[in-house]
Each structure stands twice: as structure tokens, then as C-alpha cells.
Amino acid sequence: MTLELGDPKLNATYDADVALANGCHSAYVLGAAASGASAAHPTTTAFTINVGGAANCPDSVAQPVASCAGGGGGAGDMATAPMDMAQPPASGPSVTLTAPADGARYTLGSTVTVTATADPSATRVIANWTRFGYTSTYPLTLANGAWTLALAVTQRAGTRTISVTATDAAGRSTTTPAVSISVQ
């Protein structure tokens, strides 16, 4: 397909150099990101293309579901579908921030221990430490099934927020909700 008009991230017109016989043809777009995530548009139906003014073409039809073997729901272009579109795209590894607790209080000069658990598929877990309007990231270390990091609180008193992000080998990631701590 060739981008014909518009912004490919928003609304765009693409030109497919495929000859279609007169009649009703159903089509939808399969997309795949470099990370391997895939999507179909529209998500549940297929566009109907009326070539040659054929009568009684529906506006849209149910999208054929690709099988695990890569085949589609019928003959035609879907028979060579590269991915199983019946499955949702894989998400990043699960991760839970176990410490510090939301609302915890620390004194200036103390150490905040960040602890997280993550799915075994996680190859990296980082802490997102936000203070005074700036966010820094620090890698956690895996030991005995837990990811940990000790952060010294050496700057001025105030509020900090902490979340953790786990990433797998495919580059998929998940971030926890942030917790807020105070330093006095």
C-alpha cells in the first residue's frame, strides 16, 4: 500500500494496487508494530468495497477470524493472514510495587527501599522517582524473586512519587500506579 494523502498516524488515504473484479469485496487493515503488537481496523467488521456498482452490497460484514494456523475465515486475502487476530495483543509483564507504602514518611538523610514483584518474563524493572518536577529512572536488582533498590534521600524535604515499570525481552512494558511519600 502507498500513502496517498494525510497523516499516517491520524486519518490517511492509502492506495492499494490490487485489481478487483466487479462485485462486493470486503476488506480490513491488519497492522503490525515493530514490537510485534498487531491490530485490525475496523476491529469487528470489514469495509465493503462496491466495484462496478454491484447491487445489494452491505455497508459492512463480520470480520473473518484468523485461526492459529494462520488461515482466515474463508478464501481470499485472509487465507494468508500472518497473525492470529482472535487473540488480543500481548501486554507487558505484570508488576506490583510492594514498598514503599503510599503515604510513607521519611526523614532527610534516610534511605527509601523500593521493592517490587514482577512476572518471571520481566527482564528489567526500573523505578520512576519524581521529585521537584523532575523524574529520574533507576534500575532495580533481582534477588530471591524480588526486585529491590535503595535510594538515599539527600535533597530537600518535600513530596516524592514512585512507580515501577517492568519490561520483557520483546520490549513490552507495564507501569504500576504511583505512590506518594513525604520527606521531612
Buried (B, 14 or more C-beta within 10 A) or exposed (E): EEEEEEEEEEEEEEEEEEEEEEEBBBBBEBEEEEEEBBBBEEEEBBBBBBEEEBEEBEEBBEBBEBBEEEBBBEEEBBEEBEBBBEEEBBEBBEBEBBBBEEEBEBEEEBEBEBBBBBEEBBBBBBBBBBBEEEEEEBEBEBEEEBBBBEBEBEEEEEEBBBBBBBBBEBBBBBBBEBBEBEBE
